[in-house]
Amino acid sequence: MSVEQNKQIMRRVLLDIWNKGDLAAADELFAADSFSPSAPSLPPGPEATKMLVRMFRAAMPDYKINIDILLANENKVVARFTQSGTHTGEPLMGMAASGRRAEWTEIAVLEIQDGQIAQSWYEPDLLSMINQLNPQPT
């Protein structure tokens, strides 16, 4: 795959699947046996991504990603992005909807083989998100 093709795969994951909720794109972009060493308990293939997208978009109807940095080579692509949303929907990670807005960052690395995502690594700043949605007394 070319560098530009790999960048386009990451853009489609973040902008089409996550921002637009196009879950059919996950079936196209993730290999059936793809996996994430960052989250070994998630199911293989596109189902893991679809499950997470459904969860976040149900909890935060205005959920959005903005890509900050996008780098790639012939078999990997890396993005740093900022996510945001207002928790007005379903519970999220055990937290009831608070009506609060959160903004947090994440770094993702995708390994591309034969035009599909074979492995993925994610480093979200979930502590920042949780602290904004569910602040604890000091």
N, C-alpha and C positions, 0 to 999 in steps of 0.2 A: 504494500500500500504506500502511496505517496504521503508526504507530510501533510499536504492540504486535505487529502481524503481522510486522514486520521483526525485532523482538526474538525472536519465536518461531522464525523461520527460523534465526537464529544459535544459539539454544538447541538446536534439532534437529540442526544441524551438529555442535556440540560434544558434546552429551549422547547423542544417538541414534547418529549415525554414528561418532564417535570413541570414546565411552565404551562403547557397546553393540555396536559393530561392525555396525550396520544399514546395509549398503552399498546396499541397494535405495533407501533414503532419499536417497542421493546422486543417483540417477537422477531423482528427483522434484524435488529442490531446486536442482540446478545446470542451467542452460541448456546445451543441446548444444554451443554455441559459446562458453561461458564460458571465461575465461582469467585467469591471474594474472600481472600485470606483475612481481611479486616473484620469480617462477619461470618465466621464459619458455621454458625447455626442457621443461617438463612438458606432457603432452598436453592438448588443450582438453577442456572438458566435465567430466562427473563422473569420468572415468577417472583424472584426476590425484589427486583426493581419495581414491578407492578404492585406488589404488596406495600412497599414503602411509599410509593407515590400516592396510592389510594389513602393510606393512613394520614400523610401530611396534608393532602388536599382536602380531605374530609374534616380535618381539625382546623385548617387555616384556608378558608375559601379564597382568600386573596394572596395565597402563597406565590412567591416569585423568586427567580434566580437572575442575577446579573453576573455575567462573566467578567472577571477582573484581569486575569492573565490566562493565556492559552499558548502552550508550547508543545511541540511534537517532534518525533523522529519517525523512522520507517516502521516501527512496531509499537511505539508507546505514545500516548498523549497525556499531558498534564494540564489541569485547570485549577486555578484558585478562583472561587466565586463567592459572592455574598448572597445569602438567602434572607428572606423576610416574610412575615405573615402575621396576621392578627388571629389569635386563638379564640374564635367565636363558634366553632363547630363541635365536632366529636372530641372525646377525651384524647389526649396525646401523651403516650408514654406514662400512663397512670395519672396524668394531670387533667382535672376538669377544666373546661373552657373558662378562661379568666377575662376575656375581652381585651387582654393586653397584647401589644404588638412586640415582636422580637426581630432582631436582625443579628445574624451570625455568619461566620465564614466557614469555608470548607476547602480542602484540597483533595482532588481526585486524580487517580492515575488509572488509565485504561491500557491494557495490553491487547493489541489488535492482531488477529491471525485470520487470514483468508477473508478479510473484509468484515469480520465480526469481533465482538468483544469476547476474549477468552478468559481474562482475569481482570479484577478491578480492586483497587485499594482506595479507601476513603478515610479522611481525617477531619470529621466535622467538629466544630467547637460547640458541642452539645451543652457543656456546662454554662456557656454564655447564654444559649437559648433558654435553658431551664431557669437560670437566675432571672432572666427578664420576664418569663411567663409566670413564674411562681417565686417571687422574691421572699427570702427568709428574713425574719427580724434579726437585727444585729445585737 
